[in-house]
Amino acid sequence: MPPANRTKTAFLVIHGVGPHKPFEVCDSFVRGFFDVFKEKHQGSQVHHQLRKREDWLGKGIPWVQNYLRLSIPNNGGYIDFYEYFWDIYMVHEVCLSEALQLLIKASKGAKRFYERVREEYPDLLVKAMDVGEYGRKRRFGRGSVEFRPAGYLKLLRPSSRLFTPFFVAFLNVLPYLPFIIKVVDWWTRTQIPILSHVLRACVVFIDKFAQDFVGDLVGYLDLDPRSEHYETRRKILNGALDELRELMKAKDDDGNDEYEQIIVAGHSLGSVIAYDTLNRIIQETNAGRTQEDDTKKIVGLITFGSPLDKIACFFRERVEKDKEVQRQILANLHGFRTLSLVEDTPGIDIGTPMQFKLDKTRWLNFYHTRDLISGNLDLYNLKEQPFQHPESKGNTLIDADVPMTAAHNCYWGAHQGKNGTNQMYQGIIKEFFQ
């Protein structure tokens, strides 16, 4: 069955945290997609393609972009796959102390979130409450739940009760870890035989982990314009904007639009970058910098292994209720499908300049219950969407039986073996290509 209506499609795939090699993510996404697509489209083929580009890393240097094209037999259409390799902007110089400070900052953000919505939206508190009895106080014989500094880490709790005491102990010492790390770092520089070598090896290993994984979070989630990491965030987001603009404006050899529909797919932190990029595109369209006809080509957003709810709860800057103008501006800038947590009538209603909001863009989110990073996106409106199939869902639970250690990467495809599944691609192809 050929894809209905639109046959010239571009995917922009955005990778998540951790060290990546060029075209690694494109390889995984295309293999998983092709495994499902070829079942109904016999004779489909994948070809390596080249495209001339005029600007490399914003430096005005001409270059050649590599991508993959999946041809559709008996249709004349094609599906192109592009990879946004933002890891090139990361300077992995984040130490463990900075990573731990990020966790502490997230904990404080969770506390503010908890305090603000516990009355209006109690169902959302599962994202900010405590581990079992941790944080529970007894008053006059009655139990009452109180948020504690590291309570949001309930989402990372171990599945086995055997490890729960150790995990709770970690929550208690978390605020003091940056100081402990500094002490250990000083200790490694001492001349105590054997001990100094063991400690030094441990610090090197932990720092390597912080740089390769948590360092990506620090680099992108640091929203303080005065921070040394803010420039990294700006480069990553601008790079994603450039890639998306290029696809929207692309022309074929006859001068016609190269693509009729564009789908942005992001894994893990890549889903956050994808979401922020669409918000920027909405701003540019309403400001007249981007043509509305070009923006309408963005018909899909695919998020998988996405921490967007946790980002909204723990990292987005909270604005005091009395700063109603600032709060409304930020809501307008980050408003793509965002649900308002607190309904109130401001004394100064500034309205919104966002008349074009990508309302026809369909957002599919895939998550696994054992994936510690992702989850059902409750803070965004994924229900009321113009789906092509009534049975399509904005939030889709992947029910593959995979261990917790492999759940965050299970979405890529069955080619990964017993820890992979094609359920995500089945949902994508059904909604956009049938």
LUMDRENTOR-175079 format. One record per residue: residue in three letters; x, y, z of N, C-alpha, C, O, CB in turn. Coordinates in pm, whole numbers, plus 50000, padded with zeros to 5 digits. Glycine has a CB too. Layout:
<sites>
ALAXYZXYZXYZXYZXYZ;...
</sites>
This chain:
<sites>
MET500854988150000500005000050000500895012450000501675014450093499045000050123;PRO500795020949896501635032949893501175043149994500005043250031501645039049755;PRO502075051750040501675062250132500595071150072500635074449954502875070650171;ALA499645074850154498535082950105498925097650099499665102550184497305081150194;ASN498415104649998498525119049983499965123649957500285127849846497995125850106;ARG500825122850057502155128450046503185117350032503135107450106502475137350167;THR504105118949939505055108249913506505112849919507415104649910504785102149778;LYS506745125849934508105130949941508345136050083507925147050119508355142349835;THR509005127750162509115130050306510575131050348511445124450291508415118950384;ALA510825139350448512155140250509512035137850658511195143950724512805154050480;PHE512865129150712513015127250856514275134350901515325133150838513055112050893;LEU514175141751010515355147351076515465140251211514665142551301515245163151093;VAL516475131651224516655123351344517705129751433518805133051388517055108751305;ILE517375131551562518255138351657518605128551769517725123051834517585151251715;HIS519895126451790520345116751889520265122352030520035134252050521775112251859;GLY520475113452128520385117352268521745118952333522725122152266519585107252344;VAL521815116652464523045118852539524045107652513523715097152458522755120052689;GLY525285110252554526325100252541527155102252417526755109552326525725086552541;PRO528315095852411529185097252294528565090252173528115078852183530575091452323;HIS528555096952060528035091451936529045093451823529885102351828526685098051900;LYS528935084851723529735086251603528835090651488527645087351488530455072851569;PRO529355098051392528525102551279527825090851209528435080451183529385110051177;PHE526555092751180525675083451107525305071051188524655061951136526355079250978;GLU525705070451314525345059151399523845058951426523215048451418526115059651530;VAL523285070551458521855071551488521035069751361519975063451364521535085051552;CYS521505075351251520815073651123520765058851085519755054051033521515081851010;ASP521835051651111521895037351083520815029851161520065021951103523285031751118;SER520715032351291519745025351374518315028651334517475019751326519975028751521;PHE518035041451310516665045551276516245039851141515135034851127516555060851276;VAL517115040651042516755035850907516575020750906515655015750842517835039950805;ARG517435013450974517294998850975515974994651038515284985750987518454992351050;GLY515605001051150514344997651214513155001351127512204993651116514245004351347;PHE513205013151066512125017650979511985008450858510875004650821512375032150933;PHE513105004950796513084996750674512574982750702511894976950617514484996050613;ASP512874977150819512384963850854510874963050847510314953050802512864959850993;VAL510194973650891508734973850890508194978150753507234972350704508204983350999;PHE508824988150693508314993850568508334983750454507404983350373509125006050531;LYS509384975550446509534966350332508514954950335508294948450233510934960550331;GLU507894952650452506894941950460505684944850370505104935550315506444940150604;LYS505314957550356504164961250273504574967950142503734970550056503244970450349;HIS505844970550128506334977350007507504969449951508664973549961506754992050038;GLN507174958049892508204949549835508964956949725508364963949643507584936549781;GLY510264955349724511074961949622511634975349666512354981849590510264963949499;SER511304979649788511854992249839513364991049855513884980549891511194996049975;GLN514055001949828515515001949838515995014549909515315024849908516155000949699;VAL517165013549969517785024850039519075028549966519885019949935518065021450188;HIS519245041649940520415046349866521095057649943520435065750008520025051049724;HIS522405058049934523195068949990523125080849895523395079449776524675064550013;GLN522765092649948522605104649866523525115849916523995115650030521145109349868;LEU523775125549829524595137249862523835149949829523085150549731525935136949786;ARG524025160149912523385173049887524375184249916525085184050016522105174649975;LYS524425193949827525315205449847524725214749951523545218049949525535212949714;ARG525585219150044525205228950144526195240450139527355238750103525155222650286;GLU525715252150175526545264150164527195268550295528095276950295525725275350111;ASP526735262950406527195268050535527485256350628526605248350657526155277550598;TRP528715255450676529095244850769529365250850906530245259250922530345237250717;LEU528585246351006528725250851145528615266051158529225272051246530045246151203;GLY527835272151069527655286551077528865294651040528955306451074527245290151214;LYS529825288550969531065295450935531155299250787532195303850739532245286750972;GLY530045297150714530015301050574530885292650484531285297250377530415315250561;ILE531185280350524532045271550446531185261650369530405254350430533055264050538;PRO531295261050236530525251250158530895236950198532055234150230530765253350005;TRP529915228050196530185214150230529155205150165528225209950101530195212050383;VAL529315192150182528415182350123527765174350235528445168850322529175172850023;GLN526425173850232525695166550335525345152650284524935150850169524405174250375;ASN525495142750372525165128850340523835125150404523565128650519526285119150388;TYR523005118050329521745113350384521335100550311521995096550215520635124250371;LEU520265094250356519785081750297518395083750239517565090850295519775070350402;ARG518155077350124516855078450057516235064550043516835055449987516995085149918;LEU515015063250095514235051050079513245053249966512295061049980513505047050212;SER513455046449855512575048049740511325039549757511375028649815513305044249610;ILE510215044649706508925037749716508555032349579508265040249489507805047249771;PRO508565019249559508265013549427506835016349382505905016749463508514998649429;ASN506685018149251505375020349187504665032949240503445034149232504475008149210;ASN505455042049293504855054149349505585066649303504965077149285504865053449500;GLY506885065549284507675077149244508075085949361508755095949342506915085249145;GLY507645082249481507985090049599509215084749669509815074949626506815090349694;TYR509575091349776510755087349852510665092849993509925102250021512055092249782;ILE511455086550082511565090850221513045092650249513815083150242510905080550320;ASP513445104950281514845108050308515085108950459514235113650535515255121350239;PHE516255104250499516615104050642517885112150663518935109050607516805089450693;TYR517765122550745518895131050780519185129550929518275127451009518615145950744;GLU520445130650964520865129951104521385143551148522225149651081521945119051125;TYR520875148351262521445160351320522445156051427522045151551534520345169751380;PHE523725157451397524795152751486525265164451571526265170851542525975146751404;TRP524505167051680524835178551764525995175951858526495185251922523625182551844;ASP526435163451868527545160351958528825167951918529735169451999527825145251958;ILE528875172651794530045180051748530215193251824531305198851828529955182651598;TYR529125198251882529185210851956529565208952102529835218652172527865217851947;MET529575196552149529845194152289531335194152317532095186952252529225180752333;VAL531745202252412533115201952461533065194852595532665200752695533735216552474;HIS533455182252598533235173852715534195177552827535185170652852533385159052679;GLU533895188452892534735193253001533895195753126534075205653197535475206152960;VAL532965186753151532105187853268532595178253375532705166253350530615184953230;CYS532875183353492533345174853600532155169353678531025173953663534305182653694;LEU532435159453761531365153053836530655162653930529445161553949531915141353914;SER531385172053988530755181654079529665189554007528605192154065531805191154138;GLU529915193553881528905200953805527695192153778526555196853782529485206153673;ALA527955179453749526845170253723525965168753847524745168453837527375156553678;LEU526605167653961525825166354085525085179254117523965178854169526745162554200;GLN525695190554088524995203354108523745203854021522735209654060525935215254075;LEU523815197753901522645197353814521525189353879520355193253873523005191253677;LEU521875178153942520865170154011520245177754127519035177254149521485157154062;ILE521075184854200520565192754312519645203854263518605206654323521725198654395;LYS520045210254152519195220554092517865214754048516815220954065519905227253974;ALA517925202753991516685196153949515805193154069514585194554063516995183153874;SER516425189154179515655186354299514945198854350513785198154392516565180654407;LYS515645210154347515015222654392513865226554298512825231454342516055233954399;GLY514085224354168513015227254072511815218454096510675222854082513515225453931;ALA512065205854131510965196654161510185201254283508965200154287511495182554182;LYS510895206454382510225211154502509305222754470508165223354519511255215354608;ARG509795232054388508935243554350507725238854272506605243754291509735253854266;PHE507955229154182506845223654105505825217154198504625219254183507355213354002;TYR506305209454293505425202454387504575212254465503365210454477506255193854483;GLU505215222554517504505232154601503445239754523502425243854579505485241854663;ARG503675241554393502765249654314501525242054269500435247854261503475255154195;VAL501665229154240500555221954179499945211154267499025204154224501005215854051;ARG500425209454389499915198354469498435199754500497745189754522500685197354598;GLU497935212054501496515214154527495675212654400494615206454401496285227754588;GLU496185218654287495395218954165495485206054084494505201854023495835230454080;TYR496695199654083496895187953996497555176654076498715173354050497765191653873;PRO496865170654170497465160054252497895147754172498805140654215496495155754358;ASP497265145154055497635133453976499055134653920499675124453887496645131553862;LEU499565146753908500905148553854501995146653958503175146353923501015162253793;LEU501625145254083502625144854188503445132054187504465131254256501965146454321;VAL503025122054112503835109954100505215113254045506165105654065503145099654011;LYS505335124553975506615128553918507475135954018508625139153989506405137153795;ALA506955138754135507735146754229507685141754373508195148354464507255160854226;MET507065130154394506935125554532508105116754574509085115454501505635117954549;ASP507995110754689509145104454752509155089254736508205083254685509175107954899;VAL510245083254781510385068754777509745062554900510245064155011511875064754766;GLY508645055554881507985048754992507705058055107507015068155091508825037355039;GLU508235054755222508035062755343509015074255352508925082455443508165054055464;TYR509965074955259510945085755263510245099255242509585101255140512055083655156;GLY510385108055335509735120955324508365121355386507655131355375509635124855181;ARG507965110455453506635110155514506745113655663507545107855737505965096155495;LYS505935123055704505945127155845504685122255915503625120855854506075142555857;ARG504825119856044503685115856124503285127456214504085132356294504015103156208;ARG502065131756199501565142656282500255138156349499255135556283501345155556197;PHE500315137456482499135133456558498595119956511497385117656504498055144156547;GLY499555110756478499145097456438498695096256295498315085356251498055092956525;ARG498725107156219498295106756079499495109455990500375117456023497165116956053;GLY499515102755875500615104455782500365115655683499255116955632500875091555708;SER501375123655655501265134155553502545134155470503645133255524501025148155619;VAL502395135255341503545134855251504145148655238503435158455215503145129355113;GLU505445149355252506145162055237507295160255139508005150255145506665167255375;PHE507465169755051508555168454954509895170655022510065179955101508375178554838;ARG510855161954991512215163155041513155166754925512805164454810512655150055110;PRO514325172254954515195177554847515455168154731515515172854617516485181354905;ALA515595155254755515905146154644514735136854613514915126454551517125137854677;GLY513545140654654512395131954638512055128554494511485118054468511235138054701;TYR512385137554400512015135054261512695122654205512255117154104512365147154175;LEU513775118154270514495106454220513725093554244514245082554222515855105554285;LYS512495094654289511635082854297511565076054162511465063854154510225086654346;LEU511615083854056511515078453921512665069053890512565060853799511475089653819;LEU513765070053964514925061653939515045050454042516085043954051516175070053940;ARG514005048154118514115038354226514375024454169513885021154061512825038354311;PRO515145016254240515405002654193514174993954203513334995854290516544996454273;SER514074984354112512894975654112512924965754227511874961054272512804968153979;SER514114962554277514244952954386514234960054521514944970054538515534944654370;ARG513454955154616513414960954749514744959154823515034966254919512284954854830;LEU515534949554775516814947054838517714959254832518494961754924517504935254772;PHE517614967154721518484978654702517864991754750518525002154747518834979854557;THR516614991454793515935003754833516655010954947516795023154939514525000654874;PRO517115004055052517815011355160519065018755110519345029855154518215001555271;PHE519795012355017520995018954965520605031154882521305041254883521825009154881;PHE519495030054809519055041154726518595052954812518905064454781517915036654633;VAL517865049954918517415060555008518615067255073518615079455093516465054855116;ALA519635059255107520855065055164521505074655065522015085155103521845053855205;PHE521495070854937522065079754835521295092854828521895103454812522065072854699;LEU519975092154839519165104254835519525113754950519515125954934517675100754842;ASN519835107955064520145116155180521495123255168521665134355217520135107655304;VAL522455116655103523795122655093523975130754966524995137454950524855111955099;LEU522995130354875523135137154746523525151854759524435156254688521855136154669;PRO522885159754846523265173954855524705176354897525255187154874522355180954950;TYR525325166354960526685168155010527755162254918528945163554944526815161855147;LEU527325155754809528285148954721529295158454656530465154754646527545141454615;PRO528915170354610529935179154552531095181754647532255181854605529305192254511;PHE530795183954775531855186154874532685173454892533905174054903531255190555008;ILE532005161954896532715149254913533665146754796534785142154815531725137554925;ILE533195149954674534035147954556535275156654562536365152354525533235150954427;LYS535125168954610536285177854622537285172254723538495173254703535835191854664;VAL536775166554832537655160654933538405148754874539615147254894536855156255057;VAL537675140254800538305128654738539345133054636540425127254627537245119554672;ASP538995143454558539935148554459541215153654526542315151454475539285159854377;TRP541085160254642542265164754716543055152854768544285152954770541875173854833;TRP542325142554810542965130654866543825123654761544895118354792541915120954922;THR543355123554636544115116954530545455123754504546365117654449543305116654401;ARG545555136154545546825143254523547805141354639548925146554636546565158154500;THR547365134054742548265131254854549265120454815549165114554707547475126954978;GLN550205118054901551275108354873551095095154947552045087454963552615114454910;ILE549865092554992549625079955063549695068454961548905068454866548225080055135;PRO550585059054976550735048154878549445040254860548635039154952551855038854921;ILE549265034754744548165025854706546815033154712546085033654613548135013454797;LEU546475038754829545175045354844545005056654743543945057854682545015050654985;SER546025064854726545895076054633545695071154490544955077254414547145084954641;HIS546355060054453546205054654317544795049154295544205051054189547245043654291;VAL544265042254396542905036854384541885048054372541005047554286542575028054506;LEU542005058154456541065069254451541175076854320540165080954263541295078754568;ARG542395078754272542595085954146541925078554030541315084753943544085087954118;ALA542045065354029541425057353923539905058553929539245059253825541845042553935;CYS539345058654051537895060154067537415073654016536405074453947537485058254214;VAL538135084154050537745097654007537805098853856536915104853795538655108054071;VAL538855093053794538975093553648537805086553582537255091553484540285087253602;PHE537425074853635536295067353579534985075053591534225076053495536175053753648;ILE534745080553710533485087753733533435100453649532395103753592533325091153882;ASP534565107553641534605119653559534335116553413533685124353343535965126553572;LYS534835105053365534595100953226533105099053203532575103353100535365088153193;PHE532425092453297530985090553286530265103853287529335106053208530475081753400;ALA530695112853375530045125953384530195133653255529265140453211530635134053500;GLN531365132653192531605140053068530795134552952530225142152874533085139853034;ASP530745121152941530115114952825528605114952831527955115452726530605101052810;PHE528015114452947526575113152959525935125153031525205132852970526225100253032;VAL526215126553159525615137553233526115150853181525415160953190525915136253382;GLY527335151053125527875163453070527015169152959526905181352946529255161053017;ASP526385160452880525485165152775524285172352836523815182352783525025153552687;LEU523785167052947522655173453014523055186953070522325196853057522115164453127;VAL524235187453132524705200053187524865210353077524495221953093526035198053262;GLY525435205952964525685215252854524445220952792524435232552750526475208452748;TYR523355212952787522155217952719521105223552816520355232552780521525206852638;LEU521055218352937519985222353029520355234053119519525238553198519605210653115;ASP521565239053106521955250753184521355263153116521855267753014523515251853195;LEU520285268453175519535279353113519985293153159519375303253123518065277753142;ASP521035293653238521545306453287522405312953178523455307653144522375304553418;PRO521985324453121522755330953014524175334653055525035336552969522045343352968;ARG524435335553185525765339153232526685327053245527875328453270525675346253366;SER526125315153229526905302953246527825300553127527515304353014525975291153265;GLU528965294253153529885290953045529315280352952529795278852840531205286153103;HIS528295272952998527695262452915526575267852825526105260852736527155251353003;TYR526155280052849525005285252774525315286452626524435284452542524585298852829;GLU526555289752592526945290852452526825277352381526495276852263528365296152440;THR527115266552454526955253152396525495250552362525195245452254527475242452492;ARG524605253952454523175252252428522745260352306521985255452223522355256452551;ARG523225272652296522845281252184523295275252051522535275451954523445295352202;LYS524495269852046525005263851923524195251451884523885249451766526485260151938;ILE523855243251983523085231151954521715234651897521285228851798522925222752081;LEU521035244051960519695247851915519745254851780518905252151694519035256852019;ASN520705263651759520825270351630521155260451519520685261851407521895281151636;GLY521955250251551522275240051452521035232251411520845229351292523315230551507;ALA520175228951507518935221851475518015230651389517375225851297518205217551604;LEU517965243651421517155252851342517655253551198516865253551104517175266951405;ASP518975254051180519535254651045519165242150965518825243150847521065256151052;GLU519245230451030518915218050960517445218050917517125214050805519205205851049;LEU516565222451006515145222250975514805232650868514005229950778514315224851103;ARG515405244450877515175254650773515615249550636514945251850536515925267650807;GLU516745242550632517265237450505516285227650442516085227850320518625230750526;LEU515685219150523514715209450470513445216350421512875212450320514365199050576;MET513015226650493511785233650454511945241050322510995242250245511365243450563;LYS513165246050296513405254150177514015246150061514225251649953514305265650211;ALA514285233350082514975225249981514165224449851512945222949853515235211150035;LYS514865225449737514255224649604514895213149525516065209849546514425238049526;ASP514105207149436514655196749350515255203049225515335215249215513565186549312;ASP515685194949130516355199949009515445208348922515925216448843516885188348929;ASP514125206648936513165214348857512705226948928511855234248876511965205748823;GLY513245229549045512865241449119511625239849204511125249649260512665252649026;ASN511115227649215509945225049298510385221349440511545217949464509075213749237;ASP509445221949533509775218149671510245203649676509595194749621508555220149764;GLU511365201549741511915188049753511035179249841510885167349815513335188449810;TYR510445185349946509675177450041508285183250061508085195350067510405176650175;GLU507335174150071505955177850098505625176350246504685182650296505005169450015;GLN506375168050315506175166850460507505164050527508375157150472505145155650493;ILE507645169550647508865168250726508475163050864507515167850925509635181750736;ILE509235153250913508985147351044510265148251126511325143951080508485132451033;VAL510175153851245511325155051335511225144251439510205142851507511385169151401;ALA512305136251454512325125251550513485126951645514625128551602512415111651477;GLY513215126651776514275128651875514235118051984513185114752037514165142251937;HIS515415112752015515545102852122516175109252245517145116652233516395090752076;SER515605106452363516175111052488516315126352488515335133352463517545104252513;LEU517505131552515517715146052513517455151752374517115163552361519135149552558;GLY517605143552271517285148052135515825152052120515505160552037517615137252036;SER514935145952199513525149752193513315163752252512435171052207512655139552268;VAL514115167352352514045180752410514535191052309513945201652294514885181452540;ILE515625187852239516145196652135515115198252024514915209351974517465191252079;ALA514475187251986513445187851881512285196751924511805204951846512925173751849;TYR511825195152048510705203152098511075218052103510295226452060510285198352238;ASP512265221252155512705235152161512835241152022512555252952001514025236352237;THR513285232951926513435237751788512085241351727511965251451659514135227251702;LEU511075233151751509745236151697509175248851759508505256651691508785224451722;ASN509435251151887508995263751949509675275751883509035286051863509275263552099;ARG510955274351850511655285251782511105287351641510975298751596513155282351775;ILE510775276551573510195277751439508845284751445508525292851358510035263851375;ILE508055281751547506765288551564506985303551583506255311651525505985282651684;GLN507975307251664508275321451683508665328051551508175338851518509385323151786;GLU509545321551476510015327351351508895328751249508845338451173511135318751293;THR507985319051248506865319751154505945331351188505505338651099506085306651154;ASN505635332951316504755343951356505425357551342504745367751327504305341951499;ALA506765357751346507475370351326507725373351178508205384151145508805370051400;GLY507395363851089507555366250946508905362450890509165364550772507295380350917;ARG509785356850974511105352950924511025340050842511805338150748512075351251041;THR510105331150878509895318650806508505318750746507535322750811510075306350899;GLN508415314350620507125314350551506205303650608506635292350636507325312050401;GLU504945307250626503985297750684503815285450597503645274450650502645304550704;ASP503865286950464503735275450375504875265550396504675253450384503705279950229;ASP506065270650428507195261750456507005254550589507275242650600508515269550456;THR506555261850690506385255950822505295245350823505385235750900506055266750923;LYS504285246950739503205236950733503685223350687502975213450704502115241750640;LYS504875222750630505425209750589505785201150709505885188950696506665211850502;ILE505965207250826506305199550947505035192950997504245199051069506945208851058;VAL504855180450960503605173450992503735164151112502735159251163503125165650873;GLY504965161651158505115152051266506265154951360507315159851318505275138551209;LEU506055151851488507095151851589507065138151656506035134051710506905163551694;ILE508195131151652508305117951714509275119151830510435122951812508785107151610;THR508825115851950509705115752067509705101752126508655095452138509245126352174;PHE510875096752161510975083552222512115083552324513185089052302511205072552113;GLY511825077052437512755078052549512875092452597513955096852636514125072652511;SER511765099752593511815114252614511665118252761510785113252830510725120852534;PRO512525127352809512415132552945511695145952951511875153453047513775133953007;LEU510875149252852510285162652844509465166152968509515177553014509405163652721;ASP508715156653024507955159553145508875162953260508605172153337507065147653182;LYS509955155453273510895158053382511595171353364511855178453461511925146753392;ILE511905174753239512505187853211511555198953253511955208653317512865189153060;ALA510275197353216509285207653251509115208953402508925219953453507925204353186;CYS509185197653472508985197953618510185203353692510045210953788508655184053668;PHE511385199353649512555201353733513545211753684514355216653763513245188653747;PHE513495215453555514525224253503514005237553449514735247553450515275217253396;ARG512755237853402512245250453350512215260853461511855257953575510835248553289;GLU512575272953426512635283553526511235286953576510325289353498513295296053468;ARG511085287053708509805290353769509705305453791510665311853833509625282753902;VAL508555310853762508325325153776507315327253889506295320353896507825331453643;GLU507615336653974506695339754084505345343954029505255350253923507275350854174;LYS504295340454101502945342754054502655357454030501865360953941501955337254152;ASP503285366254109502995380454092503695386353969503365397453928503415388054217;LYS504645379153911505315383953789504545378953667505025370753589506825379153783;GLU503335384053656502395378553559502785381353414502485373253327501045384153585;VAL503455392653387503875395653250504995386153207504945380453098504335410353238;GLN505995384453291507095375353260506585361153239507015354153147508145375653371;ARG505665357053325505135343653315504395341253183504505330553124504215340853432;GLN503645351353138502925350053013503865349752893503635342352797501935361452998;ILE504935357752898505905357752787506545343952773506635338652662506995368452810;LEU506995338252885507635325152880506665314352834507065305052764508195321453017;ALA505405315552874504395305852830504195306752679503995296552614503065308252902;ASN504255318752623504125320352479505315314452404505165308952295503985335052444;LEU506515315652463507725311052396507895296052402508565290152318508945317752457;HIS507285289652501507395275052516506015268752512505715259952593508125271352648;GLY505185273152421503775269552426503315258352337502115255352335502995281052395;PHE504205251752262503745241352171503155229552249503875221952313504895236552081;ARG501835228252242501085217552307501285216852458501015206552519501465204352246;THR501745227552519501985227552663500675229852738499915238952704503025238252702;LEU500425221652840499245223552923499545233553033500625233253093498785210152982;SER498615242453060498775252153167498505245253300497455239053319497835264453147;LEU499455246453393499285239853522498395247653617497635241853695500635237553585;VAL498505260553611497725268853704496895278853623497435287353553498655276353805;GLU495615277653633494725286653562494435298853648493905297553759493415279453522;ASP494775310553600494445322653673494215333953573494595332953456495565326353773;THR493585344353619493315355953535494275367053572494135372953679491835360653550;PRO495255370053487496245380353522495635394253520494665396953448497425379853426;GLY496225403053600495755416853601496085423753470495335432353423496365424553718;ILE497225419953411497615425153280497665413453183498585405253189499005432653286;ASP496685412653095496635401752997497305406452869496745414552795495165397252970;ILE498515401352841499275406052724498935398252598499425401552490500765405152751;GLY498085387752611497715380152492498905372152439499895370252509497185389352384;THR498805367452315499885359952253500025363752106499015365052037499645344752267;PRO501245365652058501465368451916501515355651832501655356351710502745376351897;MET501415343951898501545331251828500215327051766499485319051823502055320351924;GLN499915332651651498685329051582498835315751508497885307951497498285340051485;PHE500035313251457500325300451391501045291551493502095295251545501205302451260;LYS500475279851520500975271751631501275257251593501385248751681499975271851742;LEU501425254351465501655240551421500545231351470500805220151514503025235551472;ASP499315236151464498185228451516497965215351442497415205851498496925236851509;LYS498385214751316498175202551237499325192651248499275181851189497965206151093;THR500335196251322501465187151343501075176351443500585179451552502715194851393;ARG501275163851406500915152651495502135148351576503225146451522500355140651413;TRP501925146951705503015143751798502785129851853501785127251921503105154251914;LEU503715120751824503675107151876504815105451976505975107851944503775096751762;ASN504485101152097505495098752201505485083952238504425078252267505235107652326;PHE506655077852236506795063652270507645062252395508685068652408507415055752152;TYR507195053852489507915052252614507775037952664506875030652624507395062252719;HIS508665034052752508645020952815508655022952966509365031653016509865012152769;THR507865015053037507755017053181509075014253255509265019153366506675008153237;ARG509965006553195511255003853258512335013853217513465013453266511714989753223;ASP511965022653128512905033053087512905043953194511885050753214512525038952946;LEU514025045753261514085055253371514025069653325513725078653404515345053053450;ILE514315072053198514375085653145513025090353093512645101853114515415086553034;SER512305081553026511095085652955509845083753041509935081153161510945077852826;GLY508705085152977507425083153044506295088952962506515095352859507455089453184;ASN505085086653008503905092752949503995107852967504235112553079502585087053013;LEU503815115552861503925130052870502585135852916501655137252837504345136252733;ASP502515139053044501265144053103501145159153095500045164453106501165139753247;LEU502245166253077502235180753079502045186952941502195199052924503495185853141;TYR501725178452843501525183152705500245176952651499875165852688502755179552614;ASN499575184352564498315179552508498595170852387498785175852276497405191452469;LEU498635157652408498865148252299497595140552262497645131252181499965138552336;LYS496475144252322495235137052295494445143252181493995136252090494375136752419;GLU494285156252185493465163152084494325167051965494785178451955492765175752145;GLN494545157351874495375159651758494655154751632493805145951640496725152651773;PRO494995160351516494345156351391494935143551333495495143651224494455167451288;PHE494805132451408495355119751362494675114951235493475117251216495235109251471;GLN495435108451149494875102451027494085089751060493165086050988495995099250927;HIS494455083351171493765071151215493225073451355493985076951445494725058851211;PRO491935071451375491325074051507491975066051620491985070551734489845070951502;GLU492515054251587493115045951691494535050151728495135044551820493115031651646;SER495065059851657496405064751689496395071651826495395077651865496925074451580;LYS497515070651895497635076452029498825085752034499865083151973497765065452135;GLY498665096652108499795105652126500865099152211502045099652178499345118752188;ASN500455093152323501365085652410501165070852386500055065652401501145089152560;THR502235063952348502155049652319503125041952407504325044752408502445046852169;LEU502605032452482503425024152569504025012752489503305005252422502595018852687;ILE505355011352496506045000152433506034988652534506554990052645507505003952389;ASP505454977352495505294966452592506304955252573506064944052617503904960752582;ALA507424958152508508454947852489509064943952622509264952352710509554952852393;ASP509344931052637509934925952761511444927452755512144918752704509534911052784;VAL511934938552807513364941252807513794945052948512984950353024513724952552706;PRO515034942452983515504946253118515614961253131515654968453031516864939853148;MET515664966153256515724980453281516954986753218516894998153171515714983253430;THR518074979553217519304985153164519244987353013520014995352959520464976053196;ALA518334980352944518244981552798517014989152752516874991852633518244967952736;ALA516114992752845514824998552806514985011952735514205014952644513955000352928;HIS515965020152773516095033452714516485032852567516285042652495517125041552791;ASN517035021752521517445020552381516655009952306517045005952196518905017352373;CYS515545005352364514794994552300514014999252178513574990952098513844988252399;TYR513825012252163512945017552058513535016151918512795015951820512625032052086;TRP514845015251907515505016551777515155005651679515145008151558516975016751796;GLY514854993551725514454983251631514854969351672515724967551757515014986251498;ALA514204959451610514454945551642515834941051596516304930451637513404936851580;HIS516504948951510517844945251466518834945351582519944940151570518324954751356;GLN518424951251696519284951151813519204937951890519884936251991518914962551905;GLY518384928651841518274915851908517124915552007516114922351987519554912551979;LYS517264907752111516174905852206515824918452283514754919052345516524894852303;ASN516694928552282516424940852355515864951952266515814963452309517684945752422;GLY515454948652145514904958652054513514954852007513134943152011515814960451934;THR512754964851962511394962351914511074971851800511614982951793510364963752028;ASN510194967651710509774975951597508434982751622507844988351529509684967551471;GLN507944982451744506614988051772506535002851739505505007551690506254985851917;MET507605010251764507585024551735507435027051585506645035451544508855031351788;TYR508185019851505508125021851360506765017751303506275023851208509225013951290;GLN506175007651361504845003751318503845015051339503005017751253504374991151392;GLY503945021751453503065033151480503325044851388502395051351342503215037551624;ILE504585047651361504945058951273504445056351130503815065051069506495061151272;ILE504715044551078504325041350940502815041250925502285045850825504915027850897;LYS502135035951025500665035651016500075049551013499135052050938500075027851133;GLU500605058751094500035072251102500405080850984499575088550936500465079051229;PHE501635079850936502105089250834502215083550693502365091050596503425094550874;PHE502145070250680502405064650547501385054050505501665046150415503785058650545;GLN500215053750569499175044450527497835051550522496825045350488499115032350622;
</sites>
